[in-house]
Amino acid sequence: MSLLDVLDSKEIRSTAQIADILNTSVEMVEAQLERYEQLGLVKKTVMNASEQCGGNCKKCKGCNQAKHSVEVVFWERILMG
């Protein structure tokens, strides 16, 4: 399984969770994500839960009921077509 395969699953995971799945380090996952972003294969989204979901975690994409002052960072695969 590759990093892009993990992102294709559409599940929100932390870099630590992805590293565990891929049996590698968080630093390696972060380096791969940055490189894939440069290549236009993935995009990074940063959101502030309190500003973007108004404190309603049911509507929040990816925060998984995190404290509302937390910035949530997630990566999405850009589909080429």
C-alpha positions as CSV (number, residue, x, y, z in Angstrom):
1,M,0.0,0.0,0.0
2,S,1.3,3.5,-0.9
3,L,0.6,6.9,0.6
4,L,-1.6,7.7,-2.3
5,D,-3.6,4.5,-1.8
6,V,-4.2,5.6,1.8
7,L,-5.4,9.0,0.7
8,D,-7.7,7.4,-1.9
9,S,-9.6,5.7,0.9
10,K,-11.2,9.1,1.7
11,E,-10.9,8.5,5.5
12,I,-9.5,11.3,7.6
13,R,-6.3,10.1,9.3
14,S,-3.5,11.9,11.1
15,T,0.1,11.7,9.8
16,A,0.9,9.4,12.7
17,Q,-1.9,7.0,11.7
18,I,-0.8,7.0,8.1
19,A,2.8,6.3,9.2
20,D,1.6,3.3,11.2
21,I,-0.4,2.0,8.2
22,L,2.7,2.4,6.0
23,N,5.1,1.2,8.6
24,T,7.3,4.3,8.3
25,S,8.0,7.5,10.3
26,V,5.8,10.6,10.6
27,E,8.7,12.6,9.1
28,M,8.7,10.4,6.0
29,V,5.0,10.8,5.5
30,E,5.2,14.5,5.9
31,A,8.1,14.7,3.4
32,Q,6.1,12.6,0.9
33,L,3.0,14.7,1.3
34,E,5.0,17.9,0.7
35,R,6.6,16.4,-2.4
36,Y,3.2,15.2,-3.7
37,E,1.8,18.7,-3.1
38,Q,4.6,20.2,-5.2
39,L,3.8,17.7,-7.9
40,G,0.1,18.6,-7.8
41,L,-1.0,15.2,-6.6
42,V,-2.4,16.2,-3.2
43,K,-3.7,19.4,-1.5
44,K,-3.4,20.4,2.1
45,T,-6.4,21.9,3.9
46,V,-6.1,23.7,7.2
47,M,-9.2,24.7,9.0
48,N,-10.1,26.2,12.3
49,A,-13.0,24.2,13.8
50,S,-14.4,27.1,15.7
51,E,-14.5,29.3,12.6
52,Q,-15.5,26.8,9.9
53,C,-18.0,24.5,11.5
54,G,-19.4,26.9,14.1
55,G,-18.8,24.4,17.0
56,N,-21.0,21.8,15.4
57,C,-18.8,18.8,15.0
58,K,-21.5,16.9,13.1
59,K,-20.8,19.2,10.1
60,C,-17.1,19.4,10.5
61,K,-15.0,17.7,7.8
62,G,-12.2,16.0,9.6
63,C,-12.0,17.4,13.1
64,N,-13.5,14.2,14.6
65,Q,-14.9,16.2,17.5
66,A,-11.6,17.8,18.4
67,K,-11.6,20.8,20.7
68,H,-13.1,23.7,18.8
69,S,-10.0,25.9,19.1
70,V,-7.8,23.4,17.3
71,E,-6.6,23.8,13.8
72,V,-7.3,20.6,11.8
73,V,-4.9,19.8,8.9
74,F,-5.8,17.1,6.4
75,W,-4.6,16.1,3.0
76,E,-6.7,15.2,0.0
77,R,-5.8,13.5,-3.2
78,I,-6.3,15.5,-6.4
79,L,-7.7,13.3,-9.0
80,M,-6.3,13.8,-12.5
81,G,-8.7,13.4,-15.3
